Amino acid sequence: MTFALIMLGGMALDLALGWPGRLYARIGHPVTWLGRVISACEARRNAGSDKKRLTGGMATTLIVTLIAALPAWAVQAMLPDGLVGIVIAAVLAWPLIALRSMHDHVVAVARPLSAGDLPAARHAVSMIVGRDPSQLDTRAIARAATESLAENTSDGIVAPLFWGALLGLPGIYAYKAINTMDSMIGHRNARYEFFGKPAARLDDLVNWLPARLTGLIFAGVSGHPVRAVRVMLRDAPKHRSPNAGWAEGAMAAALDIRLSGPRVYGDHVAQEPWLNEGAADPSPRDLAGALSLYWRAMTVCGVALAVLALL
Protein backbone atom coordinates (compact mmCIF):
# COMPACT_ATOMS: atom_id res chain seq x y z
CA MET A 1 0.00 0.00 0.00
CA THR A 2 2.59 2.55 -1.15
CA PHE A 3 -0.21 5.01 -1.95
CA ALA A 4 -1.18 5.05 1.72
CA LEU A 5 2.41 5.85 2.67
CA ILE A 6 2.46 8.67 0.11
CA MET A 7 -0.70 10.18 1.62
CA LEU A 8 0.76 9.85 5.11
CA GLY A 9 3.83 11.74 3.90
CA GLY A 10 1.62 14.43 2.39
CA MET A 11 -0.22 14.77 5.69
CA ALA A 12 3.05 15.13 7.57
CA LEU A 13 4.31 17.83 5.21
CA ASP A 14 1.08 19.79 5.44
CA LEU A 15 1.02 19.48 9.22
CA ALA A 16 4.60 20.76 9.45
CA LEU A 17 4.48 23.49 6.81
CA GLY A 18 0.97 24.24 5.65
CA TRP A 19 1.21 25.95 2.28
CA PRO A 20 3.77 28.73 2.89
CA GLY A 21 2.72 32.24 1.94
CA ARG A 22 5.98 32.87 0.09
CA LEU A 23 5.43 29.77 -2.00
CA TYR A 24 1.87 30.83 -2.75
CA ALA A 25 3.05 34.31 -3.76
CA ARG A 26 5.66 32.80 -6.08
CA ILE A 27 3.81 29.96 -7.79
CA GLY A 28 0.22 30.03 -6.50
CA HIS A 29 -1.42 26.73 -5.61
CA PRO A 30 -2.72 23.75 -7.64
CA VAL A 31 -6.29 24.72 -6.76
CA THR A 32 -5.79 28.23 -8.16
CA TRP A 33 -4.32 26.71 -11.33
CA LEU A 34 -7.38 24.49 -11.67
CA GLY A 35 -9.57 27.51 -10.99
CA ARG A 36 -8.12 29.32 -14.00
CA VAL A 37 -8.85 26.35 -16.25
CA ILE A 38 -12.41 26.09 -14.92
CA SER A 39 -13.00 29.82 -15.44
CA ALA A 40 -11.69 29.65 -19.01
CA CYS A 41 -13.94 26.69 -19.83
CA GLU A 42 -16.93 28.39 -18.24
CA ALA A 43 -16.37 31.57 -20.24
CA ARG A 44 -16.42 29.59 -23.48
CA ARG A 45 -19.03 26.91 -22.82
CA ASN A 46 -21.63 28.35 -20.43
CA ALA A 47 -23.83 29.98 -23.05
CA GLY A 48 -26.81 29.27 -25.25
CA SER A 49 -29.78 27.08 -24.49
CA ASP A 50 -30.16 25.03 -21.33
CA LYS A 51 -29.22 21.91 -23.30
CA LYS A 52 -26.05 23.55 -24.63
CA ARG A 53 -25.12 24.69 -21.13
CA LEU A 54 -25.60 21.17 -19.82
CA THR A 55 -23.50 19.73 -22.62
CA GLY A 56 -20.85 22.38 -22.05
CA GLY A 57 -20.83 21.53 -18.35
CA MET A 58 -20.34 17.84 -19.12
CA ALA A 59 -17.44 18.63 -21.43
CA THR A 60 -15.90 20.99 -18.89
CA THR A 61 -16.17 18.40 -16.12
CA LEU A 62 -14.44 15.78 -18.27
CA ILE A 63 -11.74 18.15 -19.56
CA VAL A 64 -10.80 19.59 -16.16
CA THR A 65 -10.75 16.16 -14.52
CA LEU A 66 -8.46 14.80 -17.24
CA ILE A 67 -6.22 17.87 -17.12
CA ALA A 68 -5.67 17.15 -13.44
CA ALA A 69 -5.49 13.35 -13.55
CA LEU A 70 -3.47 12.57 -16.67
CA PRO A 71 -0.31 14.55 -15.79
CA ALA A 72 -0.49 13.10 -12.26
CA TRP A 73 -0.72 9.58 -13.73
CA ALA A 74 2.23 10.26 -16.07
CA VAL A 75 4.39 11.62 -13.25
CA GLN A 76 3.47 8.72 -10.98
CA ALA A 77 4.37 6.23 -13.71
CA MET A 78 7.82 7.80 -14.08
CA LEU A 79 8.68 7.93 -10.38
CA PRO A 80 11.45 5.60 -9.24
CA ASP A 81 10.67 2.74 -6.91
CA GLY A 82 11.59 3.03 -3.27
CA LEU A 83 11.97 5.91 -0.86
CA VAL A 84 12.87 8.58 -3.41
CA GLY A 85 9.71 7.98 -5.42
CA ILE A 86 7.58 7.98 -2.28
CA VAL A 87 9.05 11.27 -1.10
CA ILE A 88 8.53 12.96 -4.48
CA ALA A 89 4.94 11.72 -4.63
CA ALA A 90 4.29 12.90 -1.06
CA VAL A 91 5.54 16.38 -1.99
CA LEU A 92 3.18 16.42 -4.97
CA ALA A 93 0.25 15.28 -2.81
CA TRP A 94 1.05 17.75 -0.02
CA PRO A 95 -0.72 20.89 -1.39
CA LEU A 96 -4.01 19.00 -1.81
CA ILE A 97 -4.33 17.99 1.85
CA ALA A 98 -5.74 20.96 3.79
CA LEU A 99 -4.99 19.66 7.28
CA ARG A 100 -3.31 22.75 8.69
CA SER A 101 -5.24 25.26 6.61
CA MET A 102 -8.56 23.97 7.95
CA HIS A 103 -7.33 24.32 11.52
CA ASP A 104 -5.91 27.80 10.94
CA HIS A 105 -9.11 29.14 9.36
CA VAL A 106 -11.26 27.94 12.24
CA VAL A 107 -8.80 29.15 14.89
CA ALA A 108 -8.96 32.57 13.20
CA VAL A 109 -12.67 32.56 14.10
CA ALA A 110 -12.35 30.95 17.53
CA ARG A 111 -9.80 33.36 19.00
CA PRO A 112 -11.66 36.66 18.50
CA LEU A 113 -14.96 34.94 19.28
CA SER A 114 -13.64 33.78 22.67
CA ALA A 115 -12.27 37.27 23.31
CA GLY A 116 -15.66 38.87 22.55
CA ASP A 117 -14.38 40.62 19.41
CA LEU A 118 -17.49 40.12 17.28
CA PRO A 119 -16.41 42.23 14.25
CA ALA A 120 -13.14 40.31 13.92
CA ALA A 121 -14.93 36.98 14.35
CA ARG A 122 -17.50 37.96 11.70
CA HIS A 123 -14.74 38.89 9.28
CA ALA A 124 -12.90 35.61 9.91
CA VAL A 125 -16.01 33.46 9.49
CA SER A 126 -16.85 35.24 6.22
CA MET A 127 -13.66 33.68 4.82
CA ILE A 128 -15.04 30.15 5.22
CA VAL A 129 -18.84 30.40 4.83
CA GLY A 130 -21.14 32.09 2.34
CA ARG A 131 -23.80 33.41 4.69
CA ASP A 132 -24.15 37.10 5.59
CA PRO A 133 -21.77 37.69 8.55
CA SER A 134 -23.52 40.92 9.58
CA GLN A 135 -26.53 38.81 10.62
CA LEU A 136 -24.51 36.48 12.86
CA ASP A 137 -24.32 36.77 16.63
CA THR A 138 -21.81 34.90 18.81
CA ARG A 139 -23.61 31.55 18.71
CA ALA A 140 -24.42 31.82 15.01
CA ILE A 141 -20.74 32.47 14.27
CA ALA A 142 -19.75 29.44 16.35
CA ARG A 143 -22.36 27.36 14.52
CA ALA A 144 -21.18 28.48 11.09
CA ALA A 145 -17.54 27.77 11.88
CA THR A 146 -18.34 24.38 13.40
CA GLU A 147 -20.38 23.37 10.36
CA SER A 148 -17.58 24.49 8.05
CA LEU A 149 -15.04 22.50 10.04
CA ALA A 150 -17.18 19.35 9.91
CA GLU A 151 -18.02 19.55 6.21
CA ASN A 152 -14.56 20.56 5.07
CA THR A 153 -12.89 17.85 7.10
CA SER A 154 -14.63 15.50 4.68
CA ASP A 155 -14.13 17.50 1.47
CA GLY A 156 -10.70 18.93 2.22
CA ILE A 157 -8.96 16.08 4.02
CA VAL A 158 -10.69 12.71 4.30
CA ALA A 159 -11.87 12.54 0.68
CA PRO A 160 -8.49 13.56 -0.84
CA LEU A 161 -6.72 11.05 1.42
CA PHE A 162 -9.25 8.35 0.53
CA TRP A 163 -8.86 8.75 -3.23
CA GLY A 164 -5.12 9.24 -2.94
CA ALA A 165 -4.71 6.08 -0.87
CA LEU A 166 -6.85 4.19 -3.38
CA LEU A 167 -5.48 5.50 -6.68
CA GLY A 168 -2.36 7.51 -5.85
CA LEU A 169 -1.62 10.89 -7.40
CA PRO A 170 -4.22 10.57 -10.19
CA GLY A 171 -6.86 9.87 -7.55
CA ILE A 172 -6.11 12.86 -5.33
CA TYR A 173 -5.67 15.26 -8.26
CA ALA A 174 -8.83 14.12 -10.02
CA TYR A 175 -10.76 14.43 -6.78
CA LYS A 176 -9.47 17.94 -6.15
CA ALA A 177 -10.40 19.00 -9.67
CA ILE A 178 -13.96 17.70 -9.19
CA ASN A 179 -14.33 19.31 -5.78
CA THR A 180 -12.98 22.63 -7.05
CA MET A 181 -15.44 22.59 -9.93
CA ASP A 182 -18.27 21.97 -7.50
CA SER A 183 -17.13 24.92 -5.37
CA MET A 184 -16.93 27.23 -8.37
CA ILE A 185 -19.77 26.20 -10.65
CA GLY A 186 -21.88 23.68 -8.76
CA HIS A 187 -24.50 26.23 -7.68
CA ARG A 188 -28.24 26.16 -8.21
CA ASN A 189 -28.77 29.58 -9.71
CA ALA A 190 -29.54 31.06 -13.10
CA ARG A 191 -25.93 31.07 -14.22
CA TYR A 192 -24.88 27.57 -13.15
CA GLU A 193 -28.08 25.50 -12.83
CA PHE A 194 -27.37 23.56 -16.03
CA PHE A 195 -23.69 24.18 -16.68
CA GLY A 196 -22.62 23.22 -13.18
CA LYS A 197 -24.94 20.24 -12.72
CA PRO A 198 -22.54 17.55 -14.07
CA ALA A 199 -19.74 18.71 -11.77
CA ALA A 200 -22.09 18.92 -8.79
CA ARG A 201 -23.45 15.42 -9.36
CA LEU A 202 -19.97 13.96 -9.84
CA ASP A 203 -18.83 15.68 -6.64
CA ASP A 204 -21.78 14.10 -4.80
CA LEU A 205 -20.69 10.71 -6.10
CA VAL A 206 -16.99 10.92 -5.23
CA ASN A 207 -17.78 12.27 -1.76
CA TRP A 208 -20.46 9.67 -0.94
CA LEU A 209 -18.23 7.19 0.89
CA PRO A 210 -15.66 9.68 2.33
CA ALA A 211 -18.48 11.74 3.87
CA ARG A 212 -19.84 8.73 5.69
CA LEU A 213 -16.37 7.66 6.77
CA THR A 214 -15.82 11.14 8.19
CA GLY A 215 -19.02 10.91 10.17
CA LEU A 216 -18.00 7.52 11.55
CA ILE A 217 -14.56 8.83 12.50
CA PHE A 218 -16.08 11.80 14.35
CA ALA A 219 -18.47 9.47 16.11
CA GLY A 220 -15.69 7.06 16.98
CA VAL A 221 -13.55 9.69 18.70
CA SER A 222 -16.48 11.45 20.38
CA GLY A 223 -16.51 9.53 23.65
CA HIS A 224 -20.10 8.38 23.05
CA PRO A 225 -20.01 6.74 19.61
CA VAL A 226 -23.35 4.92 19.82
CA ARG A 227 -25.30 8.13 20.41
CA ALA A 228 -23.31 9.98 17.76
CA VAL A 229 -23.94 7.27 15.16
CA ARG A 230 -27.65 7.18 16.05
CA VAL A 231 -28.04 10.94 15.61
CA MET A 232 -25.99 10.89 12.41
CA LEU A 233 -28.10 8.12 10.86
CA ARG A 234 -31.31 9.87 11.89
CA ASP A 235 -30.47 13.43 10.88
CA ALA A 236 -27.97 13.29 7.98
CA PRO A 237 -30.69 12.49 5.40
CA LYS A 238 -32.47 15.73 6.40
CA HIS A 239 -29.56 17.88 5.19
CA ARG A 240 -29.85 19.73 1.89
CA SER A 241 -26.61 18.03 0.79
CA PRO A 242 -26.49 14.25 0.32
CA ASN A 243 -23.08 14.21 1.99
CA ALA A 244 -22.49 17.18 4.32
CA GLY A 245 -25.03 16.05 6.90
CA TRP A 246 -23.02 12.98 7.87
CA ALA A 247 -20.01 14.84 9.25
CA GLU A 248 -22.15 17.68 10.62
CA GLY A 249 -24.62 15.32 12.25
CA ALA A 250 -21.88 13.30 13.92
CA MET A 251 -20.14 16.43 15.16
CA ALA A 252 -23.39 17.89 16.48
CA ALA A 253 -24.03 14.72 18.47
CA ALA A 254 -20.42 14.49 19.63
CA LEU A 255 -20.53 18.00 21.09
CA ASP A 256 -24.21 17.82 22.15
CA ILE A 257 -25.09 20.91 20.11
CA ARG A 258 -27.42 21.60 17.21
CA LEU A 259 -26.16 22.49 13.74
CA SER A 260 -27.59 23.47 10.35
CA GLY A 261 -30.97 25.16 10.78
CA PRO A 262 -32.06 28.49 9.22
CA ARG A 263 -29.33 30.72 7.82
CA VAL A 264 -29.17 34.00 5.85
CA TYR A 265 -27.58 34.26 2.40
CA GLY A 266 -27.80 37.88 1.23
CA ASP A 267 -31.51 38.75 1.35
CA HIS A 268 -32.61 35.11 1.35
CA VAL A 269 -33.30 33.01 4.45
CA ALA A 270 -32.71 29.29 3.89
CA GLN A 271 -35.04 27.32 6.16
CA GLU A 272 -32.88 24.26 6.75
CA PRO A 273 -33.78 21.56 9.30
CA TRP A 274 -31.75 21.21 12.48
CA LEU A 275 -29.25 18.43 13.07
CA ASN A 276 -29.49 17.14 16.65
CA GLU A 277 -32.53 19.34 17.20
CA GLY A 278 -33.28 20.03 20.84
CA ALA A 279 -29.67 20.59 21.84
CA ALA A 280 -28.25 24.05 22.50
CA ASP A 281 -26.61 26.31 19.91
CA PRO A 282 -22.81 26.04 19.95
CA SER A 283 -20.83 28.49 22.08
CA PRO A 284 -17.21 29.63 21.61
CA ARG A 285 -16.29 26.85 24.01
CA ASP A 286 -17.99 24.31 21.76
CA LEU A 287 -15.99 25.61 18.79
CA ALA A 288 -12.82 24.85 20.76
CA GLY A 289 -14.28 21.39 21.42
CA ALA A 290 -14.89 20.94 17.70
CA LEU A 291 -11.22 21.69 17.01
CA SER A 292 -10.21 19.11 19.61
CA LEU A 293 -12.51 16.56 17.96
CA TYR A 294 -11.00 17.46 14.59
CA TRP A 295 -7.47 16.70 15.75
CA ARG A 296 -8.52 13.40 17.25
CA ALA A 297 -10.12 12.52 13.91
CA MET A 298 -6.97 13.51 12.03
CA THR A 299 -4.93 11.30 14.32
CA VAL A 300 -7.19 8.38 13.42
CA CYS A 301 -6.66 9.13 9.71
CA GLY A 302 -2.91 9.16 10.15
CA VAL A 303 -2.91 5.89 12.10
CA ALA A 304 -5.18 4.27 9.51
CA LEU A 305 -2.83 5.27 6.69
CA ALA A 306 0.15 3.98 8.64
CA VAL A 307 -1.57 0.62 9.20
CA LEU A 308 -2.46 0.37 5.52
CA ALA A 309 1.14 1.18 4.57
CA LEU A 310 2.45 -1.54 6.88
CA LEU A 311 -0.01 -4.07 5.45
C-alpha positions in Angstrom: 0.0 0.0 0.0 2.6 2.5 -1.1 -0.2 5.0 -1.9 -1.2 5.0 1.7 2.4 5.9 2.7 2.5 8.7 0.1 -0.7 10.2 1.6 0.8 9.8 5.1 3.8 11.7 3.9 1.6 14.4 2.4 -0.2 14.8 5.7 3.0 15.1 7.6 4.3 17.8 5.2 1.1 19.8 5.4 1.0 19.5 9.2 4.6 20.8 9.4 4.5 23.5 6.8 1.0 24.2 5.7 1.2 26.0 2.3 3.8 28.7 2.9 2.7 32.2 1.9 6.0 32.9 0.1 5.4 29.8 -2.0 1.9 30.8 -2.8 3.1 34.3 -3.8 5.7 32.8 -6.1 3.8 30.0 -7.8 0.2 30.0 -6.5 -1.4 26.7 -5.6 -2.7 23.8 -7.6 -6.3 24.7 -6.8 -5.8 28.2 -8.2 -4.3 26.7 -11.3 -7.4 24.5 -11.7 -9.6 27.5 -11.0 -8.1 29.3 -14.0 -8.9 26.4 -16.3 -12.4 26.1 -14.9 -13.0 29.8 -15.4 -11.7 29.6 -19.0 -13.9 26.7 -19.8 -16.9 28.4 -18.2 -16.4 31.6 -20.2 -16.4 29.6 -23.5 -19.0 26.9 -22.8 -21.6 28.4 -20.4 -23.8 30.0 -23.1 -26.8 29.3 -25.3 -29.8 27.1 -24.5 -30.2 25.0 -21.3 -29.2 21.9 -23.3 -26.1 23.6 -24.6 -25.1 24.7 -21.1 -25.6 21.2 -19.8 -23.5 19.7 -22.6 -20.8 22.4 -22.1 -20.8 21.5 -18.4 -20.3 17.8 -19.1 -17.4 18.6 -21.4 -15.9 21.0 -18.9 -16.2 18.4 -16.1 -14.4 15.8 -18.3 -11.7 18.1 -19.6 -10.8 19.6 -16.2 -10.7 16.2 -14.5 -8.5 14.8 -17.2 -6.2 17.9 -17.1 -5.7 17.2 -13.4 -5.5 13.3 -13.5 -3.5 12.6 -16.7 -0.3 14.6 -15.8 -0.5 13.1 -12.3 -0.7 9.6 -13.7 2.2 10.3 -16.1 4.4 11.6 -13.3 3.5 8.7 -11.0 4.4 6.2 -13.7 7.8 7.8 -14.1 8.7 7.9 -10.4 11.5 5.6 -9.2 10.7 2.7 -6.9 11.6 3.0 -3.3 12.0 5.9 -0.9 12.9 8.6 -3.4 9.7 8.0 -5.4 7.6 8.0 -2.3 9.1 11.3 -1.1 8.5 13.0 -4.5 4.9 11.7 -4.6 4.3 12.9 -1.1 5.5 16.4 -2.0 3.2 16.4 -5.0 0.2 15.3 -2.8 1.0 17.7 0.0 -0.7 20.9 -1.4 -4.0 19.0 -1.8 -4.3 18.0 1.9 -5.7 21.0 3.8 -5.0 19.7 7.3 -3.3 22.8 8.7 -5.2 25.3 6.6 -8.6 24.0 7.9 -7.3 24.3 11.5 -5.9 27.8 10.9 -9.1 29.1 9.4 -11.3 27.9 12.2 -8.8 29.1 14.9 -9.0 32.6 13.2 -12.7 32.6 14.1 -12.4 30.9 17.5 -9.8 33.4 19.0 -11.7 36.7 18.5 -15.0 34.9 19.3 -13.6 33.8 22.7 -12.3 37.3 23.3 -15.7 38.9 22.6 -14.4 40.6 19.4 -17.5 40.1 17.3 -16.4 42.2 14.3 -13.1 40.3 13.9 -14.9 37.0 14.4 -17.5 38.0 11.7 -14.7 38.9 9.3 -12.9 35.6 9.9 -16.0 33.5 9.5 -16.9 35.2 6.2 -13.7 33.7 4.8 -15.0 30.1 5.2 -18.8 30.4 4.8 -21.1 32.1 2.3 -23.8 33.4 4.7 -24.1 37.1 5.6 -21.8 37.7 8.5 -23.5 40.9 9.6 -26.5 38.8 10.6 -24.5 36.5 12.9 -24.3 36.8 16.6 -21.8 34.9 18.8 -23.6 31.6 18.7 -24.4 31.8 15.0 -20.7 32.5 14.3 -19.7 29.4 16.4 -22.4 27.4 14.5 -21.2 28.5 11.1 -17.5 27.8 11.9 -18.3 24.4 13.4 -20.4 23.4 10.4 -17.6 24.5 8.0 -15.0 22.5 10.0 -17.2 19.4 9.9 -18.0 19.5 6.2 -14.6 20.6 5.1 -12.9 17.8 7.1 -14.6 15.5 4.7 -14.1 17.5 1.5 -10.7 18.9 2.2 -9.0 16.1 4.0 -10.7 12.7 4.3 -11.9 12.5 0.7 -8.5 13.6 -0.8 -6.7 11.0 1.4 -9.2 8.3 0.5 -8.9 8.8 -3.2 -5.1 9.2 -2.9 -4.7 6.1 -0.9 -6.9 4.2 -3.4 -5.5 5.5 -6.7 -2.4 7.5 -5.9 -1.6 10.9 -7.4 -4.2 10.6 -10.2 -6.9 9.9 -7.6 -6.1 12.9 -5.3 -5.7 15.3 -8.3 -8.8 14.1 -10.0 -10.8 14.4 -6.8 -9.5 17.9 -6.1 -10.4 19.0 -9.7 -14.0 17.7 -9.2 -14.3 19.3 -5.8 -13.0 22.6 -7.0 -15.4 22.6 -9.9 -18.3 22.0 -7.5 -17.1 24.9 -5.4 -16.9 27.2 -8.4 -19.8 26.2 -10.7 -21.9 23.7 -8.8 -24.5 26.2 -7.7 -28.2 26.2 -8.2 -28.8 29.6 -9.7 -29.5 31.1 -13.1 -25.9 31.1 -14.2 -24.9 27.6 -13.1 -28.1 25.5 -12.8 -27.4 23.6 -16.0 -23.7 24.2 -16.7 -22.6 23.2 -13.2 -24.9 20.2 -12.7 -22.5 17.6 -14.1 -19.7 18.7 -11.8 -22.1 18.9 -8.8 -23.4 15.4 -9.4 -20.0 14.0 -9.8 -18.8 15.7 -6.6 -21.8 14.1 -4.8 -20.7 10.7 -6.1 -17.0 10.9 -5.2 -17.8 12.3 -1.8 -20.5 9.7 -0.9 -18.2 7.2 0.9 -15.7 9.7 2.3 -18.5 11.7 3.9 -19.8 8.7 5.7 -16.4 7.7 6.8 -15.8 11.1 8.2 -19.0 10.9 10.2 -18.0 7.5 11.5 -14.6 8.8 12.5 -16.1 11.8 14.3 -18.5 9.5 16.1 -15.7 7.1 17.0 -13.5 9.7 18.7 -16.5 11.5 20.4 -16.5 9.5 23.6 -20.1 8.4 23.0 -20.0 6.7 19.6 -23.4 4.9 19.8 -25.3 8.1 20.4 -23.3 10.0 17.8 -23.9 7.3 15.2 -27.6 7.2 16.1 -28.0 10.9 15.6 -26.0 10.9 12.4 -28.1 8.1 10.9 -31.3 9.9 11.9 -30.5 13.4 10.9 -28.0 13.3 8.0 -30.7 12.5 5.4 -32.5 15.7 6.4 -29.6 17.9 5.2 -29.9 19.7 1.9 -26.6 18.0 0.8 -26.5 14.3 0.3 -23.1 14.2 2.0 -22.5 17.2 4.3 -25.0 16.1 6.9 -23.0 13.0 7.9 -20.0 14.8 9.3 -22.1 17.7 10.6 -24.6 15.3 12.2 -21.9 13.3 13.9 -20.1 16.4 15.2 -23.4 17.9 16.5 -24.0 14.7 18.5 -20.4 14.5 19.6 -20.5 18.0 21.1 -24.2 17.8 22.1 -25.1 20.9 20.1 -27.4 21.6 17.2 -26.2 22.5 13.7 -27.6 23.5 10.4 -31.0 25.2 10.8 -32.1 28.5 9.2 -29.3 30.7 7.8 -29.2 34.0 5.9 -27.6 34.3 2.4 -27.8 37.9 1.2 -31.5 38.7 1.4 -32.6 35.1 1.4 -33.3 33.0 4.5 -32.7 29.3 3.9 -35.0 27.3 6.2 -32.9 24.3 6.8 -33.8 21.6 9.3 -31.8 21.2 12.5 -29.3 18.4 13.1 -29.5 17.1 16.6 -32.5 19.3 17.2 -33.3 20.0 20.8 -29.7 20.6 21.8 -28.3 24.1 22.5 -26.6 26.3 19.9 -22.8 26.0 20.0 -20.8 28.5 22.1 -17.2 29.6 21.6 -16.3 26.8 24.0 -18.0 24.3 21.8 -16.0 25.6 18.8 -12.8 24.8 20.8 -14.3 21.4 21.4 -14.9 20.9 17.7 -11.2 21.7 17.0 -10.2 19.1 19.6 -12.5 16.6 18.0 -11.0 17.5 14.6 -7.5 16.7 15.7 -8.5 13.4 17.3 -10.1 12.5 13.9 -7.0 13.5 12.0 -4.9 11.3 14.3 -7.2 8.4 13.4 -6.7 9.1 9.7 -2.9 9.2 10.2 -2.9 5.9 12.1 -5.2 4.3 9.5 -2.8 5.3 6.7 0.2 4.0 8.6 -1.6 0.6 9.2 -2.5 0.4 5.5 1.1 1.2 4.6 2.4 -1.5 6.9 0.0 -4.1 5.5 
